[in-house]
Amino acid sequence: MHPFSFLKATTTREALHAGRRGGRYIAGGTTMVDLMRETVERPETLVDISDLPLREVTVTERGGLRIGALVRMAEAAAHPKVRALYPVVSESLELSASAQLRNMATIGGNIMQRTRCTYFRDVTADCDKRDPGSGCAALQGHNRTHAILGTSDACVATHPSDVAVAFAALEAAVHLLGPDGERRIPFADFLLKPGTTPHREHALRQGELITAVEIPALPRPLRSGYLKVRDRQSYEFALTSAAVALHVRGGVIQEAKVAAGGVGTVPWKLPAVERHLVGERPSRALWAAAAEKAADGARPLRHNGFKPELLKRTVERQLRVVGGAK
């Protein structure tokens, strides 16, 4: 581990001042510390923001939900409002990491976590995300767990967060505070696809701080859930996953929110699936037909050619669980 300085911020203003000068924010530290040990990350200054007042979960005036950036994953998963209004968020959190990590990791840190690609974490391997212009060893390497959607010749790494898939499905927004004041970014625009600049992973400006994630009010009744397919049931990242939320009234699907994880370079919204569902009556045939759209545009690699079919089956199964089947 390389030498670094450490600052514990006691106010938001103090944190922003340090961030503007290049300090890197840390709260639970469940990702950053690992990357520092592996010398993937070499920050000169760490700014501990764990004492900032960003720990509330509140219902908004319009009936949405605002989750503070420093709310622990375990706290958010267990919160009665989260469980009642958006079960998909609770389920995605409970299927993440381990109980010990969920007790430490924060919502803001979770959506900011970096890929688990083994080539990214091996500093001897070529990786455009870690070392721009060096190439992508995963393209010709062992790429069974890598992305099939949103990829480029520069990067095929997946985004590892589960709750980010739920946020993408629900069309959440990220609230930021920086030297120039507050701003709000749709979740779909917050995490960036790699293109030719895979080292640019998010839309944060220098010194900006995530303050909250806000889920908009959605029509009721709303049924939602999260399904994660992985190699083992304990502490494993997704081969694929599906976050689904459906508003059904009068026996007809009025709104559908669907996103996938484990298959995209970012949490992957599935608008073609959503369009196929809206205006239709729930049925097994509908779930199967809609799920066929889930892998549109997929670009499988040498070792993950199974993922398009696995994604379709995962989406179909979760549509059936959430929407029912007749």
C-alpha positions, -999 to +999 in steps of 0.1 A: +000+000+000+013+034-010+015+063+016-016+085+018-030+112+041-063+108+060-088+135+069-120+129+089-146+155+077-169+167+104-190+189+081-202+188+045-183+220+038-151+205+051-156+173+029-163+194-002-132+215+004-110+184+006-127+168-024-121+199-045-084+195-038-084+159-050-093+140-018-112+107-024-143+101-003-146+070+019-173+058+043-176+020+048-144+014+029-154-020+017-142-015-018-116+013-016-095-004+010-093-036-010-083-017-042-056+002-022-042-031-009-040-044-045-024-011-056-052-006-082-062+026-064-034+050-051-052+080-036-030+107-021-058+117+003-087+099+018-116+119+032-137+100+057-173+112+054-189+087+077-200+113+102-219+135+078-257+138+082-267+117+052-283+088+070-320+093+066-346+074+047-376+096+040-408+095+020-410+125-004-440+148-007-451+131-038-448+096-023-414+086-036-385+075-014-352+093-007-323+072+007-293+091+022-259+082+007-246+071+041-274+048+049-259+013+054-270-014+030-284-035+059-303-004+073-319+003+039-328-033+033-346-035+067-362-001+067-400-005+068-407+021+042-382+006+017-397-029+023-433-016+020-429+007-010-401-009-030-394-046-021-372-048-051-347-025-034-347-046-001-343-078-020-315-066-041-296-054-010-302-086+009-288-106-020-256-085-020-222-093-005-223-108+030-240-097+062-208-082+076-202-061+045-239-050+043-235-037+079-206-015+068-211-006+031-233+025+023-258+031-005-235+058-021-205+036-019-224+006-033-233+024-066-198+038-069-180+004-064-157-005-092-158-037-113-148-071-100-131-079-134-101-100-125-080-082-151-088-048-137-077-060-103-045-076-116-021-047-121+001-069-143-027-073-168-037-050-197-067-029-187-080+002-204-102+010-173-071+010-150-045+021-175-061+039-205-047+028-238-032-005-226-058-027-241-084-051-226-070-085-216-106-098-210-114-097-247-092-127-254-090-140-218-113-159-195-145-138-199-173-161-186-185-135-161-181-104-184-207-082-201-226-089-232-244-055-233-230-020-235-195-033-243-168-018-265-134-028-278-119-010-248-138-027-220-162-056-213-163-054-175-197-056-157-209-033-130-212-054-099-239-036-078-272-053-072-291-024-058-280-003-088-301-026-110-331-019-089-324+018-090-321+016-128-354-002-132-372+022-109-357+052-128-342+067-097-321+099-095-288+106-078-286+138-057-251+155-057-235+184-038-204+200-051-184+232-051-210+247-076-240+237-055-266+209-058-277+190-089-297+159-097-288+133-123-311+105-136-297+072-126-296+062-163-271+090-169-250+086-137-231+054-146-213+056-179-208+030-206-172+024-214-170+035-251-135+046-258-131+060-222-137+031-198-117+049-171-146+074-169-172+054-149-196+080-136-209+116-141-194+130-109-174+162-112-143+168-091-152+172-055-188+163-058-205+142-031-234+119-034-260+130-009-289+107-017-307+084-042-343+093-048-369+068-062-398+086-078-434+080-068-448+052-089-485+043-094-501+020-069-506-009-065-470-018-074-455-052-072-417-056-074-389-080-068-353-090-076-339-122-088-302-130-089-286-160-106-251-168-094-227-197-091-233-201-054-258-188-029-234-170-006-214-139-014-212-141-051-217-116-079-245-121-105-241-140-137-274-123-144-302-107-125-335-091-130-353-062-112-390-060-121-418-036-110-453-038-124-484-017-120-515-037-129-549-021-128-581-036-142-563-067-152-540-048-176-503-038-171-503+000-170-466+004-163-436-019-164-401-012-151-374-039-159-336-039-157-309-065-157-276-069-139-245-091-144-248-087-182-241-051-188-212-027-184-238-006-164-271-017-149-291-024-180-326-010-185-348-032-208-372-008-226-380-033-253-393-057-226-412-029-209-429-018-242-440-054-249-457-056-215-476-023-213-512-026-223-513-063-221-529-088-197-506-109-175-500-144-188-473-170-192-473-164-229-468-127-224-439-132-199-421-155-224-426-132-254-415-101-235-384-119-221-373-128-257-365-090-260-342-090-230-310-099-249-315-076-279-282-062-290-261-087-270-225-093-280-214-125-263-177-133-259-158-166-262-168-179-228-201-163-220-222-173-249-247-188-224-256-154-210-282-142-236-304-173-229-298-172-192-308-135-192-341-143-210-349-171-186-341-150-156-363-121-168-392-145-177-390-161-143-391-128-124-419-115-145-438-146-136-430-142-099-439-105-097-468-105-122-483-139-116-491-165-143-523-179-155 
